[in-house]
Amino acid sequence: MTNKVKITYSSYTNGDLRADTVKVGNDWGCDFYKNGEFIKNELYKGHSESYAEEDRKSTRLNSSHRC
């Protein structure tokens, strides 16, 4: 079993919501927070950093669908 390190590359905050673009091993994804509390992680296996960035950015346009 390999231990994968999570690296945060960028963050976006909208009021009490935050979305971070992260990389875990070779997979890009997003971590979602509300009021500083972790809500969930989504990994997009086989997708690029730009794909994860676009999902993170969509959070600011329609943040209610995440939390």
N, C-alpha and C positions, 0 to 999 in steps of 0.2 A: 504494500500500500504506500502510495506516495503522498507526502504532505504538501498540499498546494497553498501557496501564499497569495493572499488577496491584496492587490494594490489598487488604491483609489487614484484615478487620473484627473477627475474634475467633478465639481459639484454645482448644483443649481438650487437656490432657495427661493421659495415663493411663500411669504408669510410663515406659517408654522410647518410647511412642507419642505422637505429636502430630498433631492435625488442625486446620487453619486454614480458616476460611470466607473466601473471596476473591472479588473482583469484577474481571473483566478486560473492559474495554469495557462492554458492557451485559449481560454474562453472569456469573452467579453460579456458584460452584463450591467445591471443597475441594482443598487441598494436604495430602498425607499424608507423615509423616516417621517414621522409626524410628531410635532412637539418634542423633537430630539430623541424620540423612541423609535427603535428599529421596527419596521412593519413587515417588510419582506425583501427577498432577493430574487431577481430574475436573471438567469444566465441564458445567453443566446449562442448555443454551441454551433460552430461552423459559420458564424457571422463575424463581421469586422467591428473594429472600434467605432467607425462611423455609424454603423447600424445601432450600436448601443447608445451612442451620443444622440441619435435622432429619437430614440425611445425616451431617453432622459429629457430631451427638450420638449417632447410632446406632453410631459407631465405639467409643464408650466401653462400649456394651452388648455388642458382639460385635467386638472389635478384631482378632481373628484373621483375619477375612475380608479385611482390607485389605492386610496385609503378608506 
